[in-house]
Amino acid sequence: MQTRTLGTQGLTTSAIGYGSMGISMAYGTSDAHGDVAISAAFDAGITHFDTAELYGWGENEEILGKAVAPFRDEVVIATKFGFTPDFGFNSRPDHIRQVVKNSLRFLGTDRIDVLYQHRVDPTVPIEDVAGTVKELIDAGDVKYFGLSEAGADTIRRAHEVHPVSVLQTEYSLFERDVEQLFPLLHDLGIGLVSYSPLGRGFLTGTVKPAGQYDEHDMRNTDPRWQPGNFEKNLAATEQLQHLAESLGVTVGQLALAWVLAQDDHIVPIPGSRDPRRVAENAAAAGLALTSALLEQITRILPSGGFGARYTAENMPVWQ
Ligand SMILES: NC(=O)c1ccc[n+]([C@@H]2O[C@H](COP(=O)([O-])OP(=O)(O)OC[C@H]3O[C@@H](n4cnc5c(N)ncnc54)[C@H](OP(=O)(O)O)[C@@H]3O)[C@@H](O)[C@H]2O)c1
C-alpha cells in the first residue's frame, strides 16, 4: 500500500488506516473477533491503527495491542485521552499522565506512536495539555502529538508549545466542515486523519432506517438516519453506487478514494469488524479518481450529507 506523511515530525503511515472503535462500542454488539479484523488489516497493507481510552476503558486497547503484537514494530498505534466515563472531559496534566500509563499497559507496548487529546477540555488551557504531552514525548512514552475535534485557535496555541503532527476529525462525502481548516493545516504542516470516512457505514449502502439496529447502536439516534434525512442520504448513496459500479468498485471504495483525493496529507481510518470488508476498504488506496469523476461525485453530494453528524447534545464544539 502507498504511504502518506502526516505532519512534519516524521510520522508516515499507510494511506488508509484502521479504526478499531466499532470492535467494542458505537455500532452494537457483534460475534465478530476484532483481532481477526486487525490481522486482516495488516495483511492488506495497513500500518496505522487507531484506538482510544474511551472505546472500552482498556478493553479496546487490549484487543488492539494483542492483535498487533506480532508486527508491533511495523505499525503505528494511535490512542486518545480526555473523556470521562460519563462523556465529560478531563485533560488535567496528572490525568493525562495516568491515562498514558494505563494505555501503555493495556496496549502491551513501550510507546504510543500518536497521542491525541480526544476532545478539547475547556477547563484546562491547551498550553498545559501540550506541555504535558511534550514531557511524555521527551520521556519516550509518546512519539507524536495529535488533536481531535479542535478548532483553529486551539491548534495554533498547542502547536506553539509542541508541534502537532495530526488533527483527527470526521471527514467524508457526508461531512465537509473541516475543509475550512485546510489552509491552517497546510500553513502549520499538520496532517489530517479522517474519521468515519464511510459516514458510519452509510456510504457503503448497507444501511437500515433508525430503530432497526441493535439497541446499543448509535445510528438509531444519528440525525442522518432519521426520517427525512435518511431517504435523501440513501438516494445520494444510490447514485454514488451506480457510479462506483460503472468503475467496477464498491461505493465504499469510491467514498474512501474521494477522501484520499482531497489532499496528499489525509489518511482515512475506516472501521470494520469483518475481515473481508477490511480488505475491500484497504484496496481503495489503489483507486485514483480523475478530476471528471471527482466533479461527478461532488455534483451528487455538493456539501455533505443531510442531517448533522451528531445529536445536539453530543456535537463537538470546535474552539
Ligand atoms: N476522534 C473521534 O472523536 C472519533 C469519532 C468516531 C470515530 N473515530 C475513529 O474513526 C474510526 C472509523 O470511524 P467509524 O467506525 O465511526 O465509521 P466508518 O469507518 O465510517 O464506518 C464504520 C461502519 O461501516 C461499516 N463498514 C465498514 N466497512 C464496510 C464495508 N466495506 N462494507 C459495508 N459496511 C462497512 C462497519 O460495519 P462492520 O463492522 O459490521 O463491517 C461500521 O458499522 C473509528 O473506528 C475510530 O477509530 C474517531
The ligand as an SDF file (V2000), in Angstrom:
LIG
                    3D

 48 52  0  0  0  0  0  0  0  0999 V2000
  -11.8010   11.1330   17.1830 N   0  0  0  0  0  0  0  0  0  0  0  0
  -13.0680   10.8410   17.3330 C   0  0  0  0  0  0  0  0  0  0  0  0
  -13.7950   11.5000   18.0770 O   0  0  0  0  0  0  0  0  0  0  0  0
  -13.6420    9.6690   16.5690 C   0  0  0  0  0  0  0  0  0  0  0  0
  -15.0360    9.5440   16.4240 C   0  0  0  0  0  0  0  0  0  0  0  0
  -15.5190    8.4630   15.6890 C   0  0  0  0  0  0  0  0  0  0  0  0
  -14.6400    7.5470   15.1210 C   0  0  0  0  0  0  0  0  0  0  0  0
  -13.2890    7.6830   15.2950 N   0  0  0  0  0  0  0  0  0  0  0  0
  -12.3290    6.7160   14.7220 C   0  0  0  0  0  0  0  0  0  0  0  0
  -12.6030    6.5310   13.3310 O   0  0  0  0  0  0  0  0  0  0  0  0
  -12.7630    5.1410   13.0560 C   0  0  0  0  0  0  0  0  0  0  0  0
  -13.6940    4.9430   11.8800 C   0  0  0  0  0  0  0  0  0  0  0  0
  -14.9270    5.5980   12.0700 O   0  0  0  0  0  0  0  0  0  0  0  0
  -16.3110    4.8390   12.2750 P   0  0  0  0  0  0  0  0  0  0  0  0
  -16.0590    3.4210   12.6650 O   0  0  0  0  0  0  0  0  0  0  0  0
  -17.1280    5.7100   13.1480 O   0  0  0  0  0  0  0  0  0  0  0  0
  -17.0190    4.9460   10.8590 O   0  0  0  0  0  0  0  0  0  0  0  0
  -16.7840    4.3760    9.4040 P   0  0  0  0  0  0  0  0  0  0  0  0
  -15.4520    3.7810    9.2660 O   0  0  0  0  0  0  0  0  0  0  0  0
  -17.2060    5.4760    8.5090 O   0  0  0  0  0  0  0  0  0  0  0  0
  -17.9110    3.2400    9.3180 O   0  0  0  0  0  0  0  0  0  0  0  0
  -17.9210    2.1180   10.1420 C   0  0  0  0  0  0  0  0  0  0  0  0
  -19.1850    1.3250    9.8480 C   0  0  0  0  0  0  0  0  0  0  0  0
  -19.2060    0.9410    8.4770 O   0  0  0  0  0  0  0  0  0  0  0  0
  -19.3260   -0.4640    8.3440 C   0  0  0  0  0  0  0  0  0  0  0  0
  -18.4200   -0.8480    7.2340 N   0  0  0  0  0  0  0  0  0  0  0  0
  -17.0830   -0.6070    7.1800 C   0  0  0  0  0  0  0  0  0  0  0  0
  -16.5850   -1.0540    6.0130 N   0  0  0  0  0  0  0  0  0  0  0  0
  -17.6250   -1.5620    5.3310 C   0  0  0  0  0  0  0  0  0  0  0  0
  -17.7460   -2.1560    4.0390 C   0  0  0  0  0  0  0  0  0  0  0  0
  -16.6910   -2.2960    3.2420 N   0  0  0  0  0  0  0  0  0  0  0  0
  -18.9810   -2.5810    3.6370 N   0  0  0  0  0  0  0  0  0  0  0  0
  -20.0610   -2.4150    4.4300 C   0  0  0  0  0  0  0  0  0  0  0  0
  -20.0020   -1.8570    5.6640 N   0  0  0  0  0  0  0  0  0  0  0  0
  -18.7960   -1.4340    6.1030 C   0  0  0  0  0  0  0  0  0  0  0  0
  -18.9290   -1.0430    9.6690 C   0  0  0  0  0  0  0  0  0  0  0  0
  -19.6630   -2.2190    9.9470 O   0  0  0  0  0  0  0  0  0  0  0  0
  -18.9730   -3.6720   10.2290 P   0  0  0  0  0  0  0  0  0  0  0  0
  -18.0600   -3.5090   11.3920 O   0  0  0  0  0  0  0  0  0  0  0  0
  -20.1560   -4.5180   10.5380 O   0  0  0  0  0  0  0  0  0  0  0  0
  -18.2910   -4.0130    8.9490 O   0  0  0  0  0  0  0  0  0  0  0  0
  -19.3210    0.0700   10.6510 C   0  0  0  0  0  0  0  0  0  0  0  0
  -20.6700   -0.0790   11.0190 O   0  0  0  0  0  0  0  0  0  0  0  0
  -13.2610    4.5780   14.3860 C   0  0  0  0  0  0  0  0  0  0  0  0
  -13.0890    3.1880   14.4690 O   0  0  0  0  0  0  0  0  0  0  0  0
  -12.4170    5.3400   15.3730 C   0  0  0  0  0  0  0  0  0  0  0  0
  -11.1300    4.7520   15.4700 O   0  0  0  0  0  0  0  0  0  0  0  0
  -12.7930    8.7470   15.9970 C   0  0  0  0  0  0  0  0  0  0  0  0
  1  2  1  0
  2  3  2  0
  2  4  1  0
  4  5  1  0
  4 48  2  0
  5  6  2  0
  6  7  1  0
  7  8  2  0
  8  9  1  0
  8 48  1  0
  9 10  1  0
  9 46  1  0
 10 11  1  0
 11 12  1  0
 11 44  1  0
 12 13  1  0
 13 14  1  0
 14 15  2  0
 14 16  1  0
 14 17  1  0
 17 18  1  0
 18 19  2  0
 18 20  1  0
 18 21  1  0
 21 22  1  0
 22 23  1  0
 23 24  1  0
 23 42  1  0
 24 25  1  0
 25 26  1  0
 25 36  1  0
 26 27  1  0
 26 35  1  0
 27 28  2  0
 28 29  1  0
 29 30  1  0
 29 35  2  0
 30 31  1  0
 30 32  2  0
 32 33  1  0
 33 34  2  0
 34 35  1  0
 36 37  1  0
 36 42  1  0
 37 38  1  0
 38 39  2  0
 38 40  1  0
 38 41  1  0
 42 43  1  0
 44 45  1  0
 44 46  1  0
 46 47  1  0
M  CHG  2   8   1  16  -1
M  END
$$$$
